[in-house]
Amino acid sequence: MSAFKYALGVCGLSQQQAADFLEVGLGTIKDWSSGRANPPRGVWVMLANLFEQIQDAADGAADVMALDGIDPRSFNNIQADIRHDALPAEGATNAAGAMALLMAIADQVET
C-alpha cells in the first residue's frame, strides 16, 4: 500500500472525496493509491494543509469535551465540535471527531 493511500486514511478521505478535494479524476487517485503513479508535490502540500486543519479542529473539539465531559454512550457517534463546512469532506470532519475523542480521553487518563 502506498503512503498516499495511508495519508488519505489519516485525513479521513475516501478515494472519491480525495478526487473531489484534490480536483482530479478518480482514476488518478486510484493510480496514486496503488503506487502506479506518484502524486505531485502540490498534492502532498494540500493533504498536509488538510491534516493541519483536522488537527486544529480536533484540538478545539477536545478542549470542549474536556470542559463539558464525555458521555461514554457517545464514543462511537461523536462528531468534532466544529462547523460542518470548516473541513472539505465529511470524512475529514469524522477524522477530526475521532481524534478529538481520543485526545480528550487521553487527557482524562493522564489526570
Sequence and secondary structure as in RCSB ss.txt:
>XXXX:A:sequence
MSAFKYALGVCGLSQQQAADFLEVGLGTIKDWSSGRANPPRGVWVMLANLFEQIQDAADGAADVMALDGIDPRSF
NNIQADIRHDALPAEGATNAAGAMALLMAIADQVET
>XXXX:A:secstr
  HHHHHHHHTT  HHHHHHHHT  HHHHHHHHHTSS   HHHHHHHHHHHHHHHHHHHHHHHHHHHH   GGGT
TT   SS TTSSSSHHHHHHHHHHHHHHHHHHHHH 
